[in-house]
């Protein structure tokens, strides 16, 4: 068609079907996506479209009406705008005339179309006057232009859809071919759609998983469990004292802190990890069975208070385990059950977080670290978590060697509300001649109880060379009470009550001295917790801190250590001396505990109070037992020239052990803490007492039983002898600390002996 010629809109048989619908601009048997269908009113977008003038007008009448509108005999291009029936038309045929628009008219309308493709009547009339055209001519030109543009766009879209459809068809064929020839990598069955039901596929996967688990168990039984254990070397003597150069020059004295066990082990190899996993799975099964089984595996004592392991029955029930018992070691096995005030999820979190675990059990765990994490668990919790750990277990006395252990800790959820955490030693993965303790499957079974409580069944099962234990503690250690399950459960129960006290909001306000400020309570309890941890870390033969043992103190039963405190906001800077000793008292543990924690009897043994009157200013209860509390004491000096002193004290007791730990504190710093300030910057040097039963009785009461046996008392002091870390340590300072602890011991013995008499 020549450029610039406008023709009336005609019927388009290739687009308009008999039912009035507009079809696509081409057909293709391969066109699946994007089939184009339009409604009649979507073809032209203006309300004056010729197809919209009347629904009853035929296609021939519409064409004839458009011809008449351009007839040269008409006086106006708009005379036939309303349409007419066939009876009103002149039967004489009329000659059609086509009007060619000028180039200028086309350019102007093209420019106007870009700005406004749908002009209204007013704008069409204005444009017609400017270009010398009738409004109807302008109207039809715009309609034709819109139709032309839409046709072009639809043709382009149709071409693009055909291309995309062909691409999808080829991809579909390729995927079908791949599915028809593929197989499941887990079960080996076909994976083609329709060839296997969902249930069948699920069963195949489950069977494959079970076969794989059986293969792994068989492999560990053949490769690992059946391997003979290396015999543990016999312990010849406890670690000898290390001399210290009193010049305190850098590098003098042999420092130890990492522990021989930790230094001798490294990260597991990839070949070790499958064996570790299978050993943990087998240990978990053994722990759960040992926690749930009764006689004949566990034999109840005559008084009904203890359960003893039947070793012959154990070997028959668990023939493989982690191998036979090495020569020269003793077996310690115990089980204890208690209900604690903490929900099962929080208990699992404490056990699987090494920092929380070592904090809660600071009286038993002197050092702990996670070496590697083989699994973090699934579903956002610790179910399936697997950790390689090393830990050092202690009795709060310098006369009992610590027990180092390298083991894997495995956590598993067995049912809704039932969890278990198990430890088992990994000694076969390394060849170290220094191991003196091996943990057979040990840990706890945790069951959810109503109202936020949990039922905990604890199993401790170790093989240990205990010949380094001092005669004073042999009875306690050999009875299993020093490291046994009862001590773990009693400590956990007491700490759960302490944590509940931290979160308590219903604080009674009637008692004098009770701290009711919630932030102040939390800060003070946090400070006391740090004080207890520091005391426990330095009172035993632990290697957790870089202490150096001094020799030549003049008293074999007093252990003196020194360390330099530098850049530690929780300790005063300078040279710190620590002295500790343990001795037996023919007095019940409860009586010793009550005597030492009572501020009214403090002047009988505390030399530092210098005869002053001790008064309790504030306290925080930590549980049901009145002995479990944190107190702030004020020492009113008898000498008017001396200023008063504040002492922070925590006393805690359970059926297996008791502690009275205290430290002088700065008055200004404590005011900040009581108002909810940060307690980490309060400098502390804790001293105190650890009280244990002597092991001669096996009553259930333990410490709580006032008439049971004697007591093993450990006294420990930490003294800042010089505020300059680089200063030289004098023999006079050591002698002063030694005299201080010896005098305190004598005062305690004298006071309690008089009362006992």
ABEGO torsion letter per residue (X at the ends): XBBGBBBBBBBBAAABBAAGBBBBABBBAABABGBBBBBAAAABABAABAAAABAABBAAAAAAAAAAAABAABABAAAAAAEBBAAABBABBBBBBBBBBBAAAAAAAAAAAAABABBBAAAAAAAAAAAGBBAAAAAAAAAAAAAAAAAAAAAAAAAAAAAAAAAAAAAAAAAAAAAAABBBAAAGBBABBGABBAAAAAAAAAAAAAAAAAAAAAAAAAAAAABBBBBBBBBABBBBBBBBBAAGBBGBEBBBAAEAAAAABBBBBAAAAAAAAAAAAAAAAAAAAAAABBOAABBBBAAGABBBBBAAAAAAABAAEAEBBBBGBBBBBBBBBBBBBBBAAAAAAAAABAAAAAAAAAAABABBBBABBABAEBGGBABGBBBBBBBBBBBBBAABBBBBBBBBBBBBBABBGBBBBBBBBAAAABBBAABABBBBBBEBBBBBBBGGBBBBBBBBBBBBBAAABBAAAAAAAAAGAAABAAAAAAAAAAAAAAAAAAABABBBAABBGBBABAAAAAAAAAAAAAAAAAAAAAABABAABBBBBBBGAGBAABBBBBBBBBGBAABBBEBBBBBBBBBBBABBAAAAAAAAABAAAAAAABAAAGGBBBBBABBBBAEABAABBBBBBBBBBABAABBBBBBBBBBBBBAABBBBBBBBBBAAAAAAAAAGBBAAABBBBBBEBBBBBAGABABAAEAABAABEBBBBBBBBBBBABABAABBBBAAAAAAAAAAAAAAAAAAAAAAAAAAX
